[in-house]
Amino acid sequence: MDDHEVVAAIRSHDLAGVTAAYDKYAAALYGYCHWMLRQSADAAEALRDTFVIGTAPGDLPETSELRPWLYSVARRACLRRLRTTDRPTGVDGVDGGGGEGELRTLICAVLAGLKPRERELIELQFRHDLHDADLAIALGVSWRRAHALAARSRRRLERALGALLTARTGREAGRQRGPLRPAALSGLLPLAPLPPGLEEQVLRACSAAGSEVTAAEVMVYRRRVSGRAELTWLTRFAQAIRRHWRSIYRHKRPATITMVFTGWVAVVWAVAAVLFIFAGFR
């Protein structure tokens, strides 16, 4: 199934859609959860929550946003668990030997020297191939903010890797892009593998047989992440306003501009009132 077929199947309550989504994305999502939480059991629970919440038929995004949407849900599931512990966001990769062992240790040391947010951005870009709009969805921020954060983290990593390479091999070698270039991280720090039997647990939680437990988990999770959902909706609403405003402004119709502006103000106030009332009932 492609993502269009996956989304269509899930919206029709066909478990085959969830199975296809798991086959396509579970390995990478589990690797990300394991990197965030550094515990196999916690990562497995976070992955289960990701599919229970991320494949709820009523909350599915557009087809093109399915993968980053699942990363967004996984990220929130991990952050919720991290709030109850003192563990830092993941730094090290899966242990490995051979000739790359020393290099892997050095790269982990470089990553440990970055800020937690920078480490996560490096992880999402280089090991999960999330960029631009996809990265913005995964982080729950605007495209411009995601682009700025990504560029800053890449610069920090390149400087750190360059300094390390220079210290190891000399100034001339440090000026060249050697084996420590950022793109090498995906190969040198492989993702944690999916545990056997996890697919059955995840699909059981998403199936009709576990509907009572699933409904309870969905309700609790939605309450905890409702701020993220409202932010996403408001962000899209604001983008629609900006597109409409630019279209009108290009035609330079002052009367129309004034009328539309007044209408949008009224709509914004109405939406704010509804959200305020909704927040009071939670």
N, C-alpha and C positions, 0 to 999 in steps of 0.2 A: 504493500500500500504506500502511496505517496501521502504527504501531509494533508492534502485536500480530502482524500478518501478516509484517512484516519479521523479527521475532525468530523466528517459526515457520519461515520460509523458511531463515534462516541455520542454525538448529538441524538442519534436514533437509539441510544441505550444498548448498542451492540458491543459486547465485551471484546470482540475481535479488534475493535479500534484501539482499546486500551492495550491489548496484547501487542499490536503492531507498534504502538508508541513505546512500549517497554522494550521491544526488540531493537528499536532504532536508537533510543536515547538513554536507556537505563544504565548502561556501562559507564558512559561519560558522566551522567548525573551522580551515580554512586561514587565515582572517583572524586568528583567535586565535593560531595558531602563528606567523604572520608578525609579529604584534605582540610576541610573546614573544622571537622570535629575530632579527627585523629583517633577515633575509636570505631571499630567495626560495627559493634552493636548499635551505637548511636547513629552511625551513617546508614545502617539498614533501616532503622526506624524513620529517619529523615526521608529516605527514598520512598518508603511506604506512604508517608504523609504527602509527599510530592505528588504521587499518582492518585491518591485518594482525593486530594483537593484539586490538583492541576487538571484532572480529567473529568471533573464534575460537569455534566452536559450544559448546565445553565451558565457556567463561568468561562467557557472556552473562548479564546481570542480568535482573531482572524487566522486563516490557515498559515500565512507567512510568519506569524508570530508564535507558533506553537512551541518551537524549540526554546527561544529565549524566555517565553512565558513559564515553561517548566523549570528553567534555571532560576527564574525569579521566585517561584514557589519554593524550590529547594533551598534557596538562599535564606528565605524567611524562616523555613523550618529549622535550619541550622542555627541562625542567629537566636531564635527563641531558646534553643537548648544551651547555647553559649552563655546566655544571660544568667544561667543558674550555676555556672562553673567559673573557675579561675583560669581555664585553659586558654592559651593564645590561639588566634587563627592559624591554621596549618602553615608550617614552614618547610618541613622536610618531605622528601619523596619516599617512594618505596625503596627499601634497602636493596643493594645489589653489589656484586663484586666485580671481578675482572679488571681490565685496564682502565675502565671509566670510574672506578670507585673513588679515587682521589679527586678527580674532577667534579664528581657529583657532590662530594663533601664540601668542596670549595664553593660551588654554586649555592648549596644550601646555606653556607655561611653568609654569602652575599645577600640572599633573600632575607635571612634573619635580621640583617642590618637595615632593611627597609621598614617603613611604617606598615601596620596591618592593612590599611586601605590600599596601599601601593602593592603589597604582596597579592591581595585578592585581584586587583586589576591585572597584574601580570599573569596570574593563574587563568583568569577568564579569557584573556587575549591569546596567550601563547599555547596553552594546553587545551583550550576549549573553543578557540576560533570564534570568539564573540567580539564583534566590532560594530562601531557606529550605532545604527538604530537597534540592533540586537543587544548590544551592550547596554544601551540606555534602558531597554525593557527589563533586562536582567537585574539592573541596579535600581530601577524605579526612579530614574532621574530624566531630565530632558536630554535630547540628543547633543545639544551644545555642551552641557555639563559633562556628559559622558566622554565626549571627544576631548575636552580639556583635561579631564582626569587621566584618560588613557595616554595622551601625549606626555603629560608630566611624569607618569610612572615609567613609561618607556625610556625617557631621558635619564631618569634616576638609575634605572637598571643598567643602561648602556654605559653610563659613567662609572658605576660600581664595577661592572665586569671589565671595563677597559683598565681601570686602576689595578684590578687584581691580575689581569693578564700582564700588564706592564711590570708589576712587582715580581711576577714569576719568570718572565722571559726577556725582560729588557724593554727599553723605551721604544725602539724601532718596531718590535713585534707588537707592542701595545697599540700602535697606530693602525694596525691592520685588523680586519675582522677575522679572527681566528675561531677556534672551536668553542669559545665562550660567548658567541653572539647569542642574543636573546632567543632566536628561533630554535636553538639547540635544546632548550629546556624541555620541549615536548618529548624528545628522545631520551635525554639523560635522566629525567625524573618521570618515569611512567606512572600512570594512574593505578590506584589500588584495584585489583580485580573483583568482579562481582562474586559474592559468596554463593555457593551452590544452594539451591532450594529457595532463594529469595524471591524468584519470580512467582512461584506458587503462592507465597505469603502475600505478595503485593496484589496479585490478581484476585485472591480470595477476599481481600479487604475491599477491592473495588467491585466485586460481583454482587449480584442480587442476594446471594446466600448470606452475605454479611451486611445487608442493607441497614439493619438497626444500629450496628456499631458504626458503620460508615456515616450515617446521618448524624450521630452524636459527635463524631470527630469533626465532621464538616462544620457543624454549628459552632463548636468551640474554636476551631481554627479561624473561621471567618470573623469571629468576634475579636480575636487577637490581631488579625492582619487587616481589619476593616479600614484602618487609616491608610494603608498602602492602596487598597482598592479605590477608596475615595480620591486619593491623590492621582492615581492613574486616570480615573474618569474626568477629574477636573483638568488635568493636563491636556487630555484630548479635546475637552470642551474649549479650553483657552486657545488651542491650536486652530480649531474651527473658526473661532471669532477672528483670529489674526488673518486667516486666509480670506474670509468674507470681507473684512475691512480693507485689505489690500486691493481686492477686486473692485470695490466701490471707489476707493481713492484714485485708482488709475483712470477712472472715467471722469473724475473731477466734477462731481455733482454735489455742491454744498448742501442743498436742501435734503437730498437723499442721505447724505452723510449724517446730518443732524438727526433726521428721523430714525435711521438705523442705530445710531449711537444711543439715542434715548431708549429704543426698544431693547438693545442689548443690556443696558444698565438695569432695566426692569427685570429682565430674565435672570441676570446675575444675582440681584437681590432676592428673587424668588428661590433660586437654587440654594443660596446661602441660608435662607430661612428654613428650607426643607432639611438641609443637612444639620442645622442647629437643633431642630426638633428631633430628628432621627438620633442624634448623639445623646440627647436627653433621655431617650428610652432605653439605651444600652446599659 
